Amino acid sequence: MWSKLEEAFKEMKLPYSRQGSYSDTDELPESFFTFWNYDTPEGGFYDNEANRAVWVWYIYAYTRDPALLYSNLDGLIKILKEKGFAVEGRGRDIASGIEDYVGRYVVVRYIENYSEKEN
C-alpha cells in the first residue's frame, strides 16, 4: 500500500519522509511532507481469514511559507482522493516544533481488498 501513497507524494513534487526522520541538525526543505502509518486493522473475516485491511495514515505538511500551507495540503488531498484514498476532512493545524515552520495534518485511509491483489 505504501506504493500508492508514494505515487501521490511524487505527483506533488515536494520532499517527503517518514515522520521523525529529520534530526535536529538536518537542513530542512522549504516545504515538505511527512507521514506515519498509524494503524492497519483487518476486517471482513470469513473462516477466520480477513479479506481486507484498512491502512490509516497521518500525513503532515510543513512549510516556512504560511501562504503555501493550505495549498500544499489541498493539492495532496486532491491527488489522494483521485487515487482512491478516503480523506478525513481538509486537515488540522499542528504545531511544527520547528522554528519558522508552520504545519497542518490530515488523516487518510485506504481499503486494501485482498481479493483484488495480483497473484
DSSP file (Angstrom, degrees, kcal/mol; ACC not computed):
  #  RESIDUE AA STRUCTURE BP1 BP2  ACC     N-H-->O    O-->H-N    N-H-->O    O-->H-N    TCO  KAPPA ALPHA  PHI   PSI    X-CA   Y-CA   Z-CA
    1    1 A M    >>        0   0    0      0, 0.0     4,-1.4     0, 0.0     3,-0.7   0.000 360.0 360.0 360.0 -25.3    0.0    0.0    0.0
    2    2 A W  H 3>  +     0   0    0      1,-0.2     4,-2.8     2,-0.2     5,-0.2   0.863 360.0  62.8 -55.6 -36.7    3.0    2.2    0.5
    3    3 A S  H 3> S+     0   0    0      1,-0.2     4,-2.0     2,-0.2    -1,-0.2   0.865 100.6  51.5 -62.6 -36.3    3.5    2.5   -3.2
    4    4 A K  H <> S+     0   0    0     -3,-0.7     4,-1.3     2,-0.2    -1,-0.2   0.900 112.5  45.8 -66.3 -40.2    0.0    4.2   -3.7
    5    5 A L  H  X S+     0   0    0     -4,-1.4     4,-2.0     1,-0.2    -2,-0.2   0.916 111.1  52.4 -67.4 -42.7    0.9    6.8   -1.1
    6    6 A E  H  X S+     0   0    0     -4,-2.8     4,-2.6     1,-0.2    -2,-0.2   0.872 103.4  58.1 -62.3 -37.3    4.3    7.3   -2.5
    7    7 A E  H  X S+     0   0    0     -4,-2.0     4,-1.9     1,-0.2    -1,-0.2   0.910 106.3  49.7 -57.3 -42.5    2.8    7.9   -6.0
    8    8 A A  H  X S+     0   0    0     -4,-1.3     4,-1.4     2,-0.2    -2,-0.2   0.922 110.4  49.0 -64.5 -44.7    0.7   10.8   -4.5
    9    9 A F  H  X>S+     0   0    0     -4,-2.0     4,-0.9     1,-0.2     5,-0.8   0.923 109.7  52.2 -60.1 -43.8    3.8   12.3   -2.9
   10   10 A K  H ><5S+     0   0    0     -4,-2.6     3,-0.5     1,-0.2    -1,-0.2   0.864 105.1  55.5 -63.0 -36.1    5.8   12.1   -6.1
   11   11 A E  H 3<5S+     0   0    0     -4,-1.9    -1,-0.2     1,-0.2    -2,-0.2   0.852 103.6  55.1 -64.0 -33.2    3.0   13.9   -8.0
   12   12 A M  H 3<5S-     0   0    0     -4,-1.4    -1,-0.2    -3,-0.3    -2,-0.2   0.734  98.1-144.2 -71.7 -22.1    3.2   16.8   -5.6
   13   13 A K  T <<5 +     0   0    0     -4,-0.9    -3,-0.1    -3,-0.5    -2,-0.1   0.844  57.4 121.3  59.5  35.9    6.9   17.1   -6.3
   14   14 A L  S   <S-     0   0    0     -5,-0.8    -1,-0.2    58,-0.0    18,-0.1  -0.936  72.3 -93.4-121.6 150.6    7.7   18.1   -2.8
   15   15 A P        -     0   0    0      0, 0.0    18,-2.4     0, 0.0     2,-0.3  -0.260  46.6-177.2 -59.7 150.1   10.1   16.2   -0.5
   16   16 A Y  E     +a   33   0A   0     16,-0.2     2,-0.3    19,-0.0    18,-0.2  -0.989   9.8 159.7-148.0 151.5    8.6   13.6    1.8
   17   17 A S  E     -a   34   0A   0     16,-1.3    18,-1.2    -2,-0.3     3,-0.1  -0.976  47.8 -72.1-162.4 166.5    9.8   11.2    4.5
   18   18 A R  E >   -a   35   0A   0     -2,-0.3     3,-1.9    16,-0.2     4,-0.2  -0.403  65.2 -91.7 -64.2 140.9    8.6    9.1    7.5
   19   19 A Q  T 3  S+     0   0    0     16,-3.3    -1,-0.1     1,-0.3    15,-0.0  -0.296 114.8  24.3 -55.1 132.9    7.6   11.3   10.5
   20   20 A G  T 3  S+     0   0    0     -3,-0.1    -1,-0.3     3,-0.0    -2,-0.1   0.501  85.5 118.7  89.1   4.7   10.6   11.7   12.8
   21   21 A S    <   +     0   0    0     -3,-1.9     2,-0.3     2,-0.1    -2,-0.1   0.779  55.5  79.5 -75.7 -26.2   13.2   11.1   10.0
   22   22 A Y  S    S-     0   0    0     -4,-0.2     2,-0.2    -5,-0.1     6,-0.0  -0.623  70.8-146.6 -85.8 140.1   14.8   14.5   10.3
   23   23 A S    >   -     0   0    0     -2,-0.3     3,-1.1     1,-0.1    -2,-0.1  -0.494  32.0 -99.9 -95.7 171.8   17.3   15.2   13.1
   24   24 A D  T 3  S+     0   0    0      1,-0.2    -1,-0.1    -2,-0.2    -2,-0.0   0.726 123.5  47.9 -62.7 -21.8   17.8   18.5   14.9
   25   25 A T  T 3  S+     0   0    0      2,-0.1    -1,-0.2     0, 0.0     2,-0.1   0.523  85.6 110.5 -99.9  -6.6   20.9   19.2   12.7
   26   26 A D  S <  S-     0   0    0     -3,-1.1     2,-0.6     1,-0.1    -4,-0.0  -0.405  71.1-123.4 -68.9 142.4   19.3   18.4    9.3
   27   27 A E        -     0   0    0     -2,-0.1    -1,-0.1     1,-0.0    -2,-0.1  -0.792  34.2-142.1 -83.8 122.9   18.7   21.3    6.9
   28   28 A L        -     0   0    0     -2,-0.6     4,-0.0     1,-0.1    -1,-0.0  -0.571  11.8-110.1 -90.4 148.6   15.0   21.1    6.1
   29   29 A P        -     0   0    0      0, 0.0     3,-0.1     0, 0.0    -1,-0.1  -0.282  32.3-111.1 -64.8 161.1   13.4   21.8    2.8
   30   30 A E  S    S+     0   0    0      1,-0.2    34,-2.1    33,-0.1    35,-0.4   0.899 103.8   9.8 -61.8 -41.1   11.3   24.9    2.5
   31   31 A S  E    S+ B   0  63A   0     32,-0.2     2,-0.3    33,-0.1    32,-0.2  -0.995  81.0 150.8-138.0 141.6    8.1   22.8    2.2
   32   32 A F  E     - B   0  62A   0     30,-2.4    30,-2.8    -2,-0.3     2,-0.3  -0.985  32.6-125.2-162.6 166.7    7.8   19.1    2.8
   33   33 A F  E     -aB  16  61A   0    -18,-2.4   -16,-1.3    -2,-0.3     2,-0.3  -0.901  16.4-171.3-116.4 147.6    5.5   16.2    3.9
   34   34 A T  E     -aB  17  60A   0     26,-2.2    26,-3.0    -2,-0.3     2,-0.3  -0.919   9.8-163.6-128.0 163.5    6.0   13.6    6.5
   35   35 A F  E     -aB  18  59A   0    -18,-1.2   -16,-3.3    -2,-0.3     2,-0.3  -0.959  11.7-164.3-145.5 159.4    3.8   10.6    7.1
   36   36 A W  E     - B   0  58A   0     22,-1.9    22,-2.9    -2,-0.3     2,-1.2  -0.958  23.0-134.4-147.5 126.5    3.0    8.0    9.7
   37   37 A N  E     - B   0  57A   0     -2,-0.3    20,-0.2    20,-0.2     3,-0.1  -0.706  29.2-179.6 -80.9  98.4    1.2    4.7    9.3
   38   38 A Y  E     -     0   0A   0     18,-1.4     2,-0.3    -2,-1.2    -1,-0.2   0.866  57.5 -15.1 -70.8 -39.5   -1.0    5.0   12.4
   39   39 A D  E     - B   0  56A   0     17,-1.3    17,-2.8    -3,-0.1    -1,-0.2  -0.989  41.0-163.5-162.4 157.7   -2.9    1.7   12.1
   40   40 A T        +     0   0    0     -2,-0.3    15,-0.2    15,-0.2     2,-0.1  -0.456  23.9 179.2-146.2  68.4   -3.7   -1.2    9.7
   41   41 A P        -     0   0    0      0, 0.0    13,-2.9     0, 0.0     2,-0.3  -0.406  18.5-138.5 -72.5 149.5   -6.7   -3.1   11.1
   42   42 A E  E     +C   53   0A   0     11,-0.2     2,-0.3    -2,-0.1    11,-0.2  -0.690  28.7 162.2-101.7 161.2   -8.1   -6.1    9.2
   43   43 A G  E     +C   52   0A   0      9,-2.1     8,-1.9    -2,-0.3     9,-1.2  -0.895  37.9  75.0-158.8-173.5  -11.7   -6.9    8.7
   44   44 A G        -     0   0    0     -2,-0.3    -1,-0.1     6,-0.2     2,-0.1   0.919  65.7-165.8  63.5  46.9  -14.3   -8.8    6.7
   45   45 A F        +     0   0    0      5,-0.2     2,-0.3    -3,-0.1     5,-0.2  -0.382  19.1 170.2 -72.6 140.5  -13.5  -12.1    8.3
   46   46 A Y  B >  S-F   49   0B   0      3,-2.2     3,-1.4    -2,-0.1     0, 0.0  -0.948  74.8  -4.3-146.2 127.4  -14.7  -15.4    6.9
   47   47 A D  T 3  S-     0   0    0     -2,-0.3     3,-0.1     1,-0.3    -2,-0.0   0.894 130.8 -58.4  52.7  42.5  -13.4  -18.7    8.2
   48   48 A N  T 3  S+     0   0    0      1,-0.2     2,-0.4     0, 0.0    -1,-0.3   0.662 115.4 114.8  64.3  19.3  -11.0  -16.9   10.4
   49   49 A E  B <   -F   46   0B   0     -3,-1.4    -3,-2.2    -5,-0.1    -1,-0.2  -0.976  62.6-132.3-121.1 132.1   -9.4  -15.1    7.5
   50   50 A A        -     0   0    0     -2,-0.4    -6,-0.2    -5,-0.2    -5,-0.2  -0.517  10.6-164.6 -76.3 147.0   -9.5  -11.4    6.9
   51   51 A N        +     0   0    0     -8,-1.9    63,-2.0     1,-0.2    64,-0.6   0.385  68.9  20.6-112.6   2.5  -10.5  -10.2    3.4
   52   52 A R  E     -CD  43 113A   0     -9,-1.2    -9,-2.1    61,-0.3     2,-0.4  -0.993  56.8-148.4-160.4 161.8   -9.3   -6.6    3.7
   53   53 A A  E     -CD  42 112A   0     59,-2.1    59,-3.1    -2,-0.3     2,-0.7  -0.974  13.9-142.8-129.4 147.1   -7.1   -4.2    5.6
   54   54 A V  E     - D   0 111A   0    -13,-2.9     2,-0.5    -2,-0.4    57,-0.2  -0.934  15.9-153.8-112.5 109.1   -7.7   -0.5    6.3
   55   55 A W  E     - D   0 110A   0     55,-2.9    55,-2.0    -2,-0.7     2,-0.5  -0.711   8.4-163.3 -83.4 125.4   -4.5    1.5    6.1
   56   56 A V  E     -BD  39 109A   0    -17,-2.8   -18,-1.4    -2,-0.5   -17,-1.3  -0.952   9.8-177.0-115.3 119.6   -4.6    4.6    8.2
   57   57 A W  E     -BD  37 108A   0     51,-3.0    51,-2.7    -2,-0.5     2,-0.6  -0.928  20.6-150.6-118.0 138.5   -2.0    7.3    7.5
   58   58 A Y  E     -BD  36 107A   0    -22,-2.9   -22,-1.9    -2,-0.4     2,-0.5  -0.947  21.1-165.5 -99.7 125.1   -1.3   10.6    9.3
   59   59 A I  E     -BD  35 106A   0     47,-2.8    47,-2.2    -2,-0.6     2,-0.4  -0.962   1.5-162.9-118.9 126.9    0.1   13.0    6.7
   60   60 A Y  E     -BD  34 105A   0    -26,-3.0   -26,-2.2    -2,-0.5     2,-0.5  -0.883   4.8-159.6-112.1 135.9    1.8   16.2    7.8
   61   61 A A  E     -BD  33 104A   0     43,-3.5    43,-1.9    -2,-0.4     2,-0.4  -0.965  14.2-179.1-113.3 129.9    2.6   19.2    5.7
   62   62 A Y  E     +BD  32 103A   0    -30,-2.8   -30,-2.4    -2,-0.5     2,-0.3  -0.958   6.1 162.6-127.2 146.7    5.2   21.7    6.9
   63   63 A T  E     -BD  31 102A   0     39,-1.9    39,-2.7    -2,-0.4   -32,-0.2  -0.990  42.0-139.7-157.8 155.1    6.5   24.9    5.3
   64   64 A R  S    S+     0   0    0    -34,-2.1   -33,-0.1    -2,-0.3    -1,-0.1   0.654  95.9  70.4 -84.1 -19.1    8.4   28.0    6.0
   65   65 A D    >>  -     0   0    0    -35,-0.4     3,-2.5     1,-0.2     4,-0.6  -0.845  67.2-163.5-104.5 101.0    5.9   30.0    3.9
   66   66 A P  H >> S+     0   0    0      0, 0.0     3,-0.7     0, 0.0     4,-0.5   0.768  87.9  67.0 -55.0 -26.0    2.5   30.2    5.6
   67   67 A A  H 34 S+     0   0    0      1,-0.2     4,-0.4     2,-0.1     3,-0.1   0.731 102.9  46.7 -67.3 -20.5    0.9   31.2    2.3
   68   68 A L  H <> S+     0   0    0     -3,-2.5     4,-2.9     1,-0.1     5,-0.3   0.580  87.2  89.9 -94.8 -11.7    1.7   27.7    1.0
   69   69 A L  H <X S+     0   0    0     -3,-0.7     4,-1.6    -4,-0.6     5,-0.2   0.919  94.4  35.1 -56.6 -51.9    0.5   25.6    3.9
   70   70 A Y  H  X S+     0   0    0     -4,-0.5     4,-3.1     1,-0.2     5,-0.2   0.906 118.2  51.0 -71.5 -41.2   -3.1   25.2    2.8
   71   71 A S  H  > S+     0   0    0     -4,-0.4     4,-2.3     2,-0.2    -2,-0.2   0.887 109.0  51.4 -67.3 -36.9   -2.4   24.9   -0.9
   72   72 A N  H  X S+     0   0    0     -4,-2.9     4,-1.8     2,-0.2    -1,-0.2   0.946 116.1  40.4 -62.5 -47.3    0.3   22.2   -0.4
   73   73 A L  H  X S+     0   0    0     -4,-1.6     4,-2.7    -5,-0.3    -2,-0.2   0.905 114.2  52.7 -70.1 -40.2   -2.1   20.1    1.7
   74   74 A D  H  X S+     0   0    0     -4,-3.1     4,-2.2     1,-0.2    -1,-0.2   0.899 108.2  51.9 -61.2 -40.0   -5.1   20.8   -0.6
   75   75 A G  H  X S+     0   0    0     -4,-2.3     4,-1.8    -5,-0.2    -1,-0.2   0.912 111.5  46.0 -62.2 -42.5   -3.1   19.7   -3.6
   76   76 A L  H  X S+     0   0    0     -4,-1.8     4,-2.9     2,-0.2    -2,-0.2   0.911 109.9  54.1 -67.3 -41.4   -2.1   16.4   -1.9
   77   77 A I  H  X S+     0   0    0     -4,-2.7     4,-2.4     1,-0.2     5,-0.2   0.915 107.5  51.3 -58.3 -43.7   -5.7   15.8   -0.7
   78   78 A K  H  X S+     0   0    0     -4,-2.2     4,-1.9     1,-0.2    -1,-0.2   0.929 112.4  45.5 -59.6 -46.7   -6.9   16.2   -4.3
   79   79 A I  H  X S+     0   0    0     -4,-1.8     4,-1.4     1,-0.2    -2,-0.2   0.914 111.3  52.6 -64.2 -43.7   -4.4   13.7   -5.6
   80   80 A L  H  <>S+     0   0    0     -4,-2.9     5,-2.5     1,-0.2     3,-0.4   0.913 108.8  49.6 -60.4 -43.3   -5.1   11.2   -2.8
   81   81 A K  H ><5S+     0   0    0     -4,-2.4     3,-1.5     1,-0.2    -1,-0.2   0.898 107.8  54.0 -62.8 -40.0   -8.8   11.2   -3.5
   82   82 A E  H 3<5S+     0   0    0     -4,-1.9    -1,-0.2     1,-0.3    -2,-0.2   0.796 107.2  52.8 -62.7 -27.6   -8.1   10.6   -7.2
   83   83 A K  T 3<5S-     0   0    0     -4,-1.4    -1,-0.3    -3,-0.4    -2,-0.2   0.337 127.2 -97.3 -92.3   5.9   -6.1    7.6   -6.2
   84   84 A G  T < 5S+     0   0    0     -3,-1.5    27,-0.4     1,-0.3     2,-0.2   0.553  74.8 142.1  94.6   8.4   -8.9    6.1   -4.1
   85   85 A F      < -     0   0    0     -5,-2.5     2,-0.6    -6,-0.2    -1,-0.3  -0.586  49.1-131.6 -80.2 144.8   -7.9    7.3   -0.6
   86   86 A A  E     -E  109   0A   0     23,-3.0    23,-2.8    -2,-0.2     2,-0.5  -0.878  25.1-156.1 -92.9 124.4  -10.6    8.4    1.8
   87   87 A V  E     -E  108   0A   0     -2,-0.6     2,-1.3    21,-0.2    21,-0.2  -0.895  11.8-136.4-110.6 128.8   -9.6   11.7    3.3
   88   88 A E  E     -E  107   0A   0     19,-2.9    19,-0.6    -2,-0.5     3,-0.5  -0.675  63.2 -56.7 -85.9  92.6  -10.9   12.8    6.7
   89   89 A G  E    S-     0   0A   0     -2,-1.3     3,-0.1     1,-0.2    17,-0.0  -0.235  80.8 -57.5  75.1-161.2  -11.7   16.5    6.2
   90   90 A R  E    S-     0   0A   0      1,-0.4    -1,-0.2    16,-0.0     2,-0.1   0.352  88.1 -95.0-104.4   1.9   -9.5   19.3    5.0
   91   91 A G  E     -     0   0A   0     -3,-0.5    -1,-0.4    16,-0.1     2,-0.3  -0.376  30.8-104.7 110.5 171.8   -6.9   18.9    7.7
   92   92 A R  E     -E  105   0A   0     13,-2.6    13,-2.9    -2,-0.1     2,-0.1  -0.987  29.9-107.4-138.0 144.5   -6.0   20.4   11.1
   93   93 A D  E     -E  104   0A   0     -2,-0.3     2,-0.3    11,-0.2    11,-0.3  -0.417  38.3-175.0 -68.0 149.1   -3.3   22.8   12.2
   94   94 A I  E     -E  103   0A   0      9,-2.0     9,-0.7    -2,-0.1     2,-0.2  -0.995  32.0-106.3-145.9 141.7   -0.5   21.3   14.2
   95   95 A A        -     0   0    0     -2,-0.3     7,-0.1     1,-0.2     9,-0.1  -0.494  26.0-151.8 -65.5 133.8    2.5   22.8   16.0
   96   96 A S        -     0   0    0      5,-0.4    -1,-0.2    -2,-0.2     6,-0.1   0.809  11.5-145.3 -81.5 -27.8    5.5   22.1   13.9
   97   97 A G  S    S+     0   0    0      1,-0.2     2,-0.5     4,-0.2    -1,-0.1   0.545  70.5 103.7  73.0   4.3    8.1   22.1   16.8
   98   98 A I  S >  S-     0   0    0      3,-0.2     3,-1.9     0, 0.0    -1,-0.2  -0.982  81.3-112.1-122.7 124.3   10.5   23.6   14.3
   99   99 A E  T 3  S+     0   0    0     -2,-0.5     3,-0.1     1,-0.3     0, 0.0  -0.257  99.7  11.5 -56.1 136.2   11.3   27.3   14.4
  100  100 A D  T 3  S+     0   0    0      1,-0.2     2,-0.4   -36,-0.0    -1,-0.3   0.508 106.0 107.9  73.9   8.2   10.0   29.3   11.5
  101  101 A Y    <   -     0   0    0     -3,-1.9    -5,-0.4   -36,-0.0     2,-0.3  -0.904  51.0-158.4-115.7 145.9    7.8   26.4   10.2
  102  102 A V  E     -D   63   0A   0    -39,-2.7   -39,-1.9    -2,-0.4     2,-0.3  -0.867  15.8-160.4-114.4 155.3    4.0   26.0   10.2
  103  103 A G  E     +DE  62  94A   0     -9,-0.7    -9,-2.0    -2,-0.3     2,-0.3  -0.947  17.8 178.3-140.7 158.0    2.3   22.7   10.0
  104  104 A R  E     -DE  61  93A   0    -43,-1.9   -43,-3.5    -2,-0.3     2,-0.3  -0.977  12.8-162.1-150.8 149.2   -1.0   21.0    9.2
  105  105 A Y  E     -DE  60  92A   0    -13,-2.9   -13,-2.6    -2,-0.3     2,-0.3  -0.948   5.8-166.0-138.1 161.2   -2.1   17.3    9.1
  106  106 A V  E     -D   59   0A   0    -47,-2.2   -47,-2.8    -2,-0.3     2,-0.5  -0.982  20.0-129.6-141.3 149.7   -4.8   15.1    7.7
  107  107 A V  E     -DE  58  88A   0    -19,-0.6   -19,-2.9    -2,-0.3     2,-0.3  -0.889  29.6-177.1-101.3 129.1   -5.9   11.6    8.3
  108  108 A V  E     -DE  57  87A   0    -51,-2.7   -51,-3.0    -2,-0.5     2,-0.3  -0.928   8.2-161.5-126.7 152.3   -6.3    9.4    5.3
  109  109 A R  E     -DE  56  86A   0    -23,-2.8   -23,-3.0    -2,-0.3     2,-0.4  -0.956   5.1-168.2-130.8 149.2   -7.4    5.8    4.8
  110  110 A Y  E     -D   55   0A   0    -55,-2.0   -55,-2.9    -2,-0.3     2,-0.7  -0.981  16.0-143.2-137.3 127.4   -7.1    3.2    2.1
  111  111 A I  E     -D   54   0A   0     -2,-0.4     2,-0.8   -27,-0.4   -57,-0.2  -0.804  12.7-160.7 -92.7 117.2   -9.0    0.0    2.0
  112  112 A E  E     -D   53   0A   0    -59,-3.1   -59,-2.1    -2,-0.7     2,-0.7  -0.870   4.5-156.4 -98.1 109.6   -7.0   -2.8    0.6
  113  113 A N  E >   -D   52   0A   0     -2,-0.8     3,-1.8   -61,-0.2   -61,-0.3  -0.788   5.9-152.0 -86.8 117.4   -9.2   -5.7   -0.6
  114  114 A Y  G >  S+     0   0    0    -63,-2.0     3,-1.5    -2,-0.7    -1,-0.2   0.797  92.5  64.0 -61.7 -29.1   -7.2   -8.9   -0.5
  115  115 A S  G 3  S+     0   0    0    -64,-0.6    -1,-0.3     1,-0.3   -63,-0.1   0.694  98.9  56.0 -68.5 -16.7   -9.3  -10.4   -3.3
  116  116 A E  G <  S+     0   0    0     -3,-1.8    -1,-0.3     2,-0.1    -2,-0.2   0.405  81.5 117.6 -95.2   1.8   -8.0   -7.6   -5.6
  117  117 A K  S <  S-     0   0    0     -3,-1.5     2,-0.2    -4,-0.2    -3,-0.0  -0.355  72.7-109.4 -67.4 148.1   -4.3   -8.4   -5.0
  118  118 A E              0   0    0      1,-0.1    -1,-0.1    -2,-0.0    -2,-0.1  -0.553 360.0 360.0 -75.2 143.9   -2.3   -9.5   -8.0
  119  119 A N              0   0    0     -2,-0.2    -1,-0.1     0, 0.0    -2,-0.0   0.460 360.0 360.0 -84.4 360.0   -1.3  -13.2   -7.9
